[in-house]
Amino acid sequence: MRRRISTTSAAIGMAAITVLATGGSAQAHGYSSSPTSRQAFCADGAVSGCGAIQWEPQSVEGPKGFPQGGPSDGTLCAGGNGRFSELDDPRGGDWPTSNVPSGQDFTFTWTNTAMHSTTDYRYYVTKDGWDPSQPLTRSALELDPFLVVPMDGRQPAAEESHTGRLPGKSGRHMIFSVWTVADTGNAFYACSDVNFQ
């Protein structure tokens, strides 16, 4: 009996240490997996020098209310979270891209590890002439989302998909995705570097 209690106590202690070491909460959240987000590229090992985000791509959480509120300009890709500032580094415009079809339907997918009551998902795209060598700002984005998926407080699936029409763009752009949580003050953010074809 003592051995079982000691083992259980050790396991609980290790779980608490893991949470404290990562600076996160006991539950995780979600990230955009299609088109591939920067945090997904980091987690897959396709990009190096990513810091902590490579172990917790689901944790890009910051204040909600974008575009009027939310993370400050230059910190949008990391959700305003300094622990994941590597996501805000434009790397000279050298992040990998995903090919997407210009002006056609596309299925966006989020991989979720905790399902929160949700207000909506919103998808934004950069303006023509956006400079991929600079950190993402509101002035670089078209602030009217090209796709809004209302959830009315429902919880998303573990693999959440939304199909919508992409803007008629060409060449390199950024899709900025926002998952707004209904019952907290936060949202989840993802930056996906894309190439419109």
C-alpha positions as CSV (number, residue, x, y, z in Angstrom):
1,M,0.0,0.0,0.0
2,R,2.8,2.4,0.9
3,R,4.6,1.6,-2.3
4,R,1.4,2.3,-4.4
5,I,0.9,5.7,-2.6
6,S,4.6,6.6,-3.1
7,T,4.4,5.7,-6.8
8,T,1.1,7.7,-7.2
9,S,2.6,10.7,-5.4
10,A,5.7,10.6,-7.6
11,A,3.6,10.5,-10.7
12,I,1.6,13.5,-9.6
13,G,4.7,15.3,-8.7
14,M,6.3,14.7,-12.1
15,A,3.1,15.9,-13.8
16,A,3.2,19.1,-11.8
17,I,6.9,19.6,-12.6
18,T,6.2,19.1,-16.3
19,V,3.5,21.7,-16.3
20,L,5.8,24.1,-14.4
21,A,8.7,23.4,-16.7
22,T,6.7,24.2,-19.8
23,G,5.0,27.2,-18.2
24,G,1.7,25.9,-19.6
25,S,-1.5,24.8,-18.0
26,A,-2.5,21.2,-17.4
27,Q,-4.6,21.1,-20.5
28,A,-3.4,21.8,-24.0
29,H,-5.3,23.3,-26.9
30,G,-4.9,23.3,-30.7
31,Y,-3.1,24.5,-33.8
32,S,-3.7,24.9,-37.6
33,S,-2.4,21.8,-39.4
34,S,-3.7,22.6,-42.9
35,P,-2.4,24.8,-44.3
36,T,0.6,23.9,-42.2
37,S,1.2,26.6,-39.5
38,R,4.7,27.7,-38.3
39,Q,4.2,25.9,-35.0
40,A,3.3,22.7,-36.9
41,F,6.5,23.0,-39.0
42,C,8.4,23.4,-35.8
43,A,6.8,20.4,-34.2
44,D,7.4,18.2,-37.3
45,G,11.1,19.1,-37.2
46,A,10.9,20.7,-40.7
47,V,12.2,24.0,-39.1
48,S,15.0,24.2,-36.5
49,G,15.7,26.8,-33.9
50,C,12.1,26.9,-32.7
51,G,12.5,26.9,-29.0
52,A,9.7,25.6,-26.7
53,I,7.0,25.6,-29.4
54,Q,8.5,22.5,-31.0
55,W,7.2,20.5,-28.0
56,E,3.8,22.2,-27.6
57,P,2.5,23.5,-30.9
58,Q,-1.0,23.6,-29.5
59,S,-0.1,26.3,-26.9
60,V,-0.1,29.6,-29.0
61,E,-2.7,31.2,-26.8
62,G,-3.2,34.9,-26.2
63,P,-5.8,37.6,-25.4
64,K,-8.8,37.5,-27.7
65,G,-10.5,40.3,-29.5
66,F,-8.5,40.5,-32.7
67,P,-8.2,42.9,-34.6
68,Q,-9.4,45.6,-32.2
69,G,-7.6,43.8,-29.3
70,G,-5.5,40.7,-29.0
71,P,-1.8,40.4,-29.3
72,S,0.2,43.5,-30.3
73,D,1.6,44.0,-33.8
74,G,4.8,42.1,-34.4
75,T,3.8,39.4,-31.9
76,L,0.7,38.0,-33.7
77,C,2.2,34.7,-34.8
78,A,3.1,33.8,-31.2
79,G,-0.2,35.1,-29.8
80,G,1.6,37.7,-27.8
81,N,3.3,34.9,-25.9
82,G,7.0,35.7,-25.4
83,R,7.9,32.1,-24.8
84,F,7.1,31.4,-28.5
85,S,8.7,34.5,-30.0
86,E,10.5,32.3,-32.6
87,L,7.2,32.2,-34.4
88,D,7.3,36.0,-34.9
89,D,10.8,35.9,-36.4
90,P,10.2,36.2,-40.2
91,R,13.5,34.4,-40.8
92,G,14.2,36.7,-43.8
93,G,11.0,35.5,-45.4
94,D,12.3,32.0,-45.4
95,W,9.6,30.0,-43.6
96,P,8.4,26.9,-45.6
97,T,5.2,27.5,-47.5
98,S,2.1,25.3,-48.3
99,N,0.6,25.6,-51.8
100,V,-3.1,26.6,-51.8
101,P,-5.4,27.2,-54.8
102,S,-6.2,30.8,-55.6
103,G,-9.9,31.7,-55.5
104,Q,-11.1,28.1,-54.9
105,D,-12.5,26.1,-52.0
106,F,-10.0,24.8,-49.5
107,T,-10.4,22.8,-46.3
108,F,-8.7,24.3,-43.2
109,T,-7.9,21.8,-40.4
110,W,-7.1,22.3,-36.8
111,T,-5.5,19.6,-34.6
112,N,-6.9,20.0,-31.1
113,T,-5.7,18.5,-27.9
114,A,-8.4,20.1,-25.7
115,M,-11.8,21.2,-26.9
116,H,-13.0,24.5,-25.6
117,S,-16.4,26.1,-25.9
118,T,-15.9,28.2,-29.1
119,T,-17.2,31.5,-30.4
120,D,-15.8,31.2,-33.9
121,Y,-12.8,30.6,-36.2
122,R,-11.7,33.5,-38.3
123,Y,-9.3,33.4,-41.2
124,Y,-7.4,36.5,-42.5
125,V,-4.9,37.0,-45.3
126,T,-2.1,39.4,-46.0
127,K,-2.5,42.3,-48.4
128,D,-1.0,42.3,-51.8
129,G,2.6,43.7,-51.5
130,W,3.0,42.2,-48.0
131,D,6.7,41.9,-47.0
132,P,7.4,38.4,-45.7
133,S,10.8,39.5,-44.3
134,Q,9.0,41.6,-41.7
135,P,7.1,40.5,-38.5
136,L,3.3,40.3,-39.1
137,T,1.2,43.4,-38.2
138,R,-2.4,44.5,-38.6
139,S,-1.4,46.9,-41.4
140,A,-0.1,43.9,-43.4
141,L,-3.4,42.1,-43.1
142,E,-6.8,42.5,-44.8
143,L,-8.7,43.0,-41.5
144,D,-12.0,41.6,-42.9
145,P,-11.7,37.9,-42.5
146,F,-12.3,36.0,-45.8
147,L,-13.8,33.1,-43.8
148,V,-15.7,33.1,-40.5
149,V,-17.0,29.8,-39.0
150,P,-19.5,30.5,-36.2
151,M,-19.6,27.9,-33.4
152,D,-22.2,29.4,-31.0
153,G,-20.4,27.9,-28.0
154,R,-20.0,24.4,-29.4
155,Q,-16.8,22.5,-28.8
156,P,-14.7,21.6,-31.9
157,A,-13.7,18.1,-32.8
158,A,-10.2,16.7,-32.1
159,E,-9.6,17.3,-35.8
160,E,-11.7,20.3,-36.8
161,S,-12.2,21.1,-40.5
162,H,-13.7,24.1,-42.2
163,T,-14.2,24.5,-46.0
164,G,-14.3,27.9,-47.5
165,R,-13.4,29.9,-50.6
166,L,-9.8,31.3,-50.6
167,P,-9.2,34.8,-51.9
168,G,-8.0,35.3,-55.4
169,K,-4.4,35.9,-54.7
170,S,-1.1,35.0,-56.3
171,G,2.3,34.2,-54.9
172,R,3.5,34.2,-51.3
173,H,1.1,35.3,-48.5
174,M,0.3,34.6,-44.9
175,I,-3.0,33.1,-43.6
176,F,-3.6,34.2,-40.0
177,S,-6.0,32.0,-38.2
178,V,-7.8,32.8,-35.0
179,W,-9.8,30.3,-32.8
180,T,-11.8,32.4,-30.3
181,V,-12.7,30.6,-27.1
182,A,-16.2,31.4,-25.7
183,D,-15.7,31.0,-22.0
184,T,-12.2,32.5,-21.4
185,G,-10.5,35.8,-22.3
186,N,-8.2,34.0,-24.8
187,A,-7.9,32.8,-28.3
188,F,-5.5,30.6,-30.2
189,Y,-3.5,31.9,-33.1
190,A,-1.7,30.4,-36.1
191,C,0.4,31.8,-38.9
192,S,0.6,29.7,-42.1
193,D,2.9,30.8,-44.8
194,V,1.3,29.9,-48.1
195,N,1.9,30.1,-51.9
196,F,-1.3,30.9,-53.9
197,Q,-1.3,29.0,-57.2
